[in-house]
């Protein structure tokens, strides 16, 4: 056992927090294949039992960012809508639809994502059914961002060093540090983000972590059921903005961390039941997304307009009073064919082998 792993496990045994530098060194050891699966499992168990602190999250994300295969584009600021997943509430995929719609509004979007881990349908599963390649070379992804402002960044292909933790992560029957790290490690260096989190207690730390890691503007959200007052210690809801109740938002903007509570009415949208979005099968998701970009009305459209308005807020320098206009902008691209064209371009261009 290396000295760094020995020290970390001993400190976790005593329920002590690790500093960022130690956590970064631990992650470097894991990615260098210098730890066996038992050590990785013990580390993840110790962190989960204690509760991962901000310094541990920042340190681990720093090391992951060092090891990523970068996607290079001409854009100084990109938006990501990658979330943690893991709420346990089956729903159609909102963040992927939002990425496509926001891109159609003229915002360059580097959508980071993976296959489903805690559900049946992650962003990669849905897009694969719609003809998007998950094996697009990094140079092609960068060219896609440059040419039409949208690319899907498949996490396993661009974070190959994380394969050494895959076994222990799958074997553990609970969420681990790695559920939190994916949205913090966009391979294209996105500095603006709408990030849905499975646990409202994690919103503040993830917003603060992204701020420390160099983000410009971030909205970290957790949505609640109707009748539940949004708060960090409230019963958990969903890892998206809620279309039926309140949403807790922790924002990082220009060096300032702030807490907000928002509702669909703030974007002049109706409420719709979360249960109306119940379909987490990849084929069902793919069909719903195709109908959405053809202009179909209904609960899914409302949910995408709501989250899309928040994504546009993160992508631009507007304020909360701009949400109604942003929601109408999302609706317009769903109706006039721009979102449909953007999805078609994403699928066609992702299949190219060369930039």
PEJOSUL-V286828 format. One record per pair of residues at least 12 apart in sequence whose C-alpha atoms are under 7 Angstrom apart, sorted by the first residue. I is the first residue (numbers start at 1). J is the second residue. D is the distance in Angstrom with one decimal. If there is no record, write none. Layout:
I:J:D
I:J:D
This chain:
4:26:6.3
5:26:6.2
9:43:6.2
12:46:5.5
12:47:6.8
13:46:6.8
15:50:5.7
17:53:6.8
18:56:6.0
19:55:5.6
19:56:6.2
20:55:4.6
20:56:5.3
20:58:6.2
20:59:4.1
21:59:5.9
23:56:5.6
23:59:5.1
23:60:5.6
24:59:4.4
24:60:4.9
24:62:6.5
24:63:5.1
27:60:5.8
27:63:6.1
28:63:6.0
30:164:6.7
31:161:4.8
31:162:5.8
31:164:6.4
33:164:6.1
37:168:5.9
40:165:6.8
40:168:6.5
41:168:5.3
44:176:6.1
44:177:6.7
48:176:6.1
54:205:5.7
54:209:6.5
57:209:7.0
58:209:5.6
61:181:6.0
61:184:6.4
61:185:6.4
64:185:6.7
65:185:5.6
67:161:6.8
68:158:5.9
68:159:5.0
68:187:6.2
69:158:5.0
69:159:6.4
69:187:6.6
70:187:5.0
70:188:5.9
71:138:5.3
71:139:6.7
71:141:6.6
71:142:5.5
71:187:5.6
71:188:4.6
72:142:5.1
72:188:6.1
73:142:4.8
73:143:6.8
73:145:6.3
73:146:5.9
74:146:6.2
77:190:6.1
77:191:5.7
77:192:6.9
78:108:5.5
78:109:5.5
78:110:6.3
78:190:4.5
78:191:6.0
78:192:6.1
79:108:6.4
79:109:4.7
79:110:6.1
79:190:5.5
79:191:6.6
79:192:4.7
79:193:5.3
79:315:6.0
80:109:5.9
80:110:5.4
80:111:5.1
80:112:6.6
80:190:6.1
80:192:6.4
80:193:4.8
80:194:6.6
81:95:5.7
81:99:6.2
81:111:6.1
81:193:5.7
81:194:4.9
81:195:5.8
82:95:6.8
82:111:6.3
82:112:5.5
82:113:6.0
82:183:5.4
82:195:5.9
83:183:5.7
83:195:4.7
83:196:4.6
83:197:6.1
84:179:5.6
84:180:5.9
84:183:6.5
84:196:6.3
84:197:5.3
84:198:6.5
85:197:6.8
85:198:6.1
85:239:6.1
86:118:5.4
86:198:5.6
87:198:4.6
87:238:5.3
87:239:5.7
88:118:7.0
88:119:7.0
89:238:6.6
90:119:6.9
90:278:5.6
90:279:6.2
90:280:5.3
91:277:5.0
91:278:4.4
91:279:5.0
91:280:5.2
92:277:5.6
92:278:6.3
92:279:5.2
92:280:5.4
92:285:5.4
93:123:6.9
93:285:6.5
94:304:5.9
96:123:5.9
97:289:6.6
97:304:6.7
98:304:5.8
98:307:6.8
98:308:5.2
99:111:6.5
100:339:6.2
100:342:6.6
100:343:6.5
101:330:6.2
101:333:6.5
101:334:6.9
101:339:5.3
102:308:6.5
102:312:6.7
102:330:6.9
103:149:6.4
103:150:6.2
104:333:6.4
104:338:5.6
104:339:5.3
104:342:6.2
105:333:6.8
107:149:6.9
108:145:6.7
108:149:4.2
108:150:5.9
109:149:6.0
109:150:5.0
109:151:6.7
110:150:5.9
110:151:5.3
110:152:6.2
110:153:6.7
110:188:6.7
110:190:6.8
111:151:6.2
111:152:4.9
111:153:5.9
112:152:6.0
112:153:4.6
112:154:6.2
112:155:6.5
112:186:6.1
113:153:6.3
113:154:5.5
113:155:5.7
114:154:5.8
114:155:5.5
120:280:5.8
120:281:5.8
121:280:5.4
121:281:5.6
121:282:5.1
124:154:6.9
125:282:5.8
126:282:5.0
126:285:6.2
126:286:5.4
129:283:6.8
129:286:6.4
130:286:6.3
131:347:5.2
132:346:6.6
132:347:4.2
132:350:6.0
133:347:6.9
133:350:5.4
133:351:5.6
134:154:5.9
135:157:7.0
136:350:5.6
136:351:6.6
136:353:6.9
137:353:6.9
139:355:5.9
140:354:6.1
140:355:4.4
143:355:6.1
150:346:6.8
151:346:6.6
158:187:6.9
184:210:6.5
191:214:6.9
191:215:4.2
191:216:5.4
191:217:6.9
192:215:6.1
192:216:5.8
192:217:5.0
192:218:5.4
192:314:6.0
192:315:5.8
193:217:6.8
193:218:4.8
193:219:6.3
193:314:6.0
194:218:6.1
194:219:5.0
194:220:6.0
194:311:5.4
194:314:6.4
195:219:6.2
195:220:4.7
195:221:6.1
196:220:5.8
196:221:4.9
196:222:5.9
196:239:4.5
196:240:4.7
197:220:7.0
197:221:6.2
197:222:5.7
197:239:4.5
198:222:6.8
198:238:6.0
198:239:4.5
199:236:6.0
200:222:5.6
200:232:4.8
200:236:6.4
201:232:4.7
201:233:6.4
203:220:5.6
203:221:6.5
203:250:6.0
204:250:5.6
207:220:5.9
207:250:6.2
207:251:6.3
207:252:5.8
208:252:6.8
208:257:6.9
211:252:6.1
211:255:6.9
216:253:6.0
216:254:6.2
217:252:5.4
217:253:4.5
217:254:6.9
217:314:5.7
218:251:5.5
218:252:5.1
218:253:6.6
218:314:5.8
219:249:6.2
219:250:5.8
219:251:4.6
219:252:6.7
219:314:6.2
220:249:5.5
220:250:5.2
220:251:6.3
221:240:6.3
221:241:6.1
221:247:6.5
221:248:5.6
221:249:4.6
221:250:6.6
222:238:6.0
222:239:5.3
222:240:5.6
222:241:5.9
222:247:5.6
222:248:5.3
222:249:6.8
223:237:5.6
223:238:5.1
223:239:6.4
223:240:5.6
223:241:4.6
223:242:4.1
223:246:6.2
223:247:4.3
223:248:6.3
224:236:6.7
224:237:4.5
224:238:6.4
224:242:5.8
224:245:5.6
224:246:5.5
224:247:6.0
225:237:6.0
225:244:6.4
225:245:5.3
226:244:5.5
226:245:4.2
227:245:6.7
229:246:6.7
230:246:5.7
230:247:6.0
230:248:5.4
230:261:6.6
231:248:6.4
241:307:6.0
243:264:6.1
243:271:5.4
243:272:5.6
243:273:6.8
243:274:6.6
243:303:5.6
244:271:4.7
244:272:5.1
244:273:5.2
244:274:6.3
245:263:6.4
246:261:6.5
246:262:5.8
246:263:5.0
247:261:5.6
247:262:5.3
247:263:6.2
248:260:6.1
248:261:4.9
248:262:6.8
249:261:6.0
264:306:6.3
266:323:6.7
266:324:6.9
267:306:6.9
267:323:4.7
267:324:3.9
267:327:6.2
268:324:5.5
272:299:5.9
276:299:6.4
277:299:6.8
277:300:6.3
292:334:6.8
293:334:4.9
293:337:7.0
293:339:5.7
293:340:5.0
294:334:6.6
294:335:6.6
294:337:6.9
294:340:6.6
295:334:5.2
295:335:4.6
305:327:5.0
305:330:5.6
305:331:6.3
306:327:6.2
308:327:6.7
308:330:6.4
309:323:5.6
309:326:4.7
309:327:4.8
310:323:7.0
312:326:6.5
